[in-house]
Amino acid sequence: MMRIRIGAKFPSNISPVVCIDVLNSIVNHRLRRDGCLPTSTDVQNTVKGLSSGRCTRTMYIHVWVNERQQMNTMLQRSQYKPPNKKKLKKKTKDFFDTLKTKKTKDACSICLKENFKGVILPCGHLFHKSCIKKACQYDKRCPNCRKPIKA
């Protein structure tokens, strides 16, 4: 068994006893339903949905969890969440068409294929055009040096 501290912010017009009861019910409901502890974001969003007003008072509770609940919480929180993918604007797509191309025996540092014809970014790094377009949907910086790609 392990003792875990969980907290949330509540509006100051709600009594501390009610805050603790609400916090206990949120945590215990999640433990019964999913077998794991809620994240602090889940708890805070639930509190905001139950009350109106600015949340300024922080309240904490301690909860005892067993090994199975600890493991379920760890597994649930460690799942990979991919970054948000953004659609490229026409201006950005056209920018990649204007870049100089070069044949090289080196490898594209995104897909690792060798002997390719790629585009040269303003920072001097070389990639397949399709690889760098896909990479720019997630982050508009050079994957090698992290300099912004200004399209």
N, C-alpha and C positions, 0 to 999 in steps of 0.2 A: 504494500500500500504506500502511496505517496500523497503528500499534502500539496495542493496547488493553489496559488493565489490568483483570483480573477477579479477584475475591476471594470467599472463603467462610470460614465459621467451622467448625472441626473439633473433635472431642473431643481433649483433651490427651493421651490414652493412645495415639493414633495417631501414628506417626513422621512428621516433616515430609516425607520422601521419598515416603511413601505418600500423604500429603495432596495433594502436587503432582501425583502420577500420577493420582489420582482426579479432581482438578480439570481436568487436561488431557483426560482421557477424556470427561468430561461436556461440556466445551466443544467438543472436536473431533467428538463424536457429533452434537451439535446442528448444528454447521456443515455436516457431511456430509448429515444428514437434511433440514434445513430451509433451509440456505443462509444462516442468520442466527445471530447470537450469542444465547445464552440470557439471560434477565433474571436479576438477582441473586436474585430470589425463586425462580425455577426451579432455579438452582444450589443454593441453600440447602435447598430442599425435597428435592432429590435426595440431598444429603449426609445429611440427617436420616433419609431412608429407608434409607440404606446402613449407618448406624451407630447405636449406642445410646449414651447418655451425654450430658452437657451439653457443648455446643459453645462452647469458650472460646478456642481458638487460631485466629487469623485468618491465612490463607495467601493469597498473591497469585501470579498468573502473568501473563505478557505474551503476547499472541497477535497475530500479524500477520494482517490481513484485507484482502482486495482491495476494489475499488470496488463490485463487484456485491454482496458480502457486507455492506458498509457500507449500501448502499441498501436491501437486503432487511431488515436490522436496523432501520433507520429507519422503513421502511414498516410493519413488524410492530408496532413500539412506538407508532406514532402513530395506530393505528386507534382509532376512537371506541368507548368502552365505556359503555353507558348506566348510570345509577345504579340501585340496587336499588329496585324498586317494592314497597311494602308495602300489604297489604289494609287498608282502613279498618275500624275497629271500629264496632259499632252505636252506641256512645256518641258517636263523632265524627260519624257520619252524622246522628244526631238533632240534634247541635249546630247543623249548618247549616240544619236546618228551623226552628230557633228564632230565627235571625237576622232582623233587620228587612230588608225589601226596599224598593227605591227605583227609580223610573224615571229614567233619565238620558240626556242627549244625548252624554255623553262616551263614550270607548271603553274596553272591558274591556282591561286591560293584559296579559292572557294571550293572548286570541284576536284582539284588535284590532277587534272588531266594535263599531260605534257604535249609538246609540239602543237601549239594552237595559234590561231590568228585572233588577237584580242584588241580591245580598245585601251588606250592609255589615258588615265585620269589626269587632271591638272597637277596632282601631287607626284605623278610619275609612275604609279603602280599600274600593272597590266592585268586585265581580267577578260574572260569571255564576256561579250556584250550581254548575253542572256543571264549569266551569273550575277553581274553587277546590277542589272535591272531588278532581279529578284531580291538581292540584298538591300537595295534602296527602298523596297516596299516596307522593310522593317526599321531601317536606320539609314538616314541620308548622310553617312560618313564613310570614308574609305575603310574597308575592313582591316587593312594592314596598319595604317598610321593614325586613323581616327580623325583626319582632317575633314571638315565639312565639304560635301560635294555641292557646289553652288550651281544649280541648273537654271 
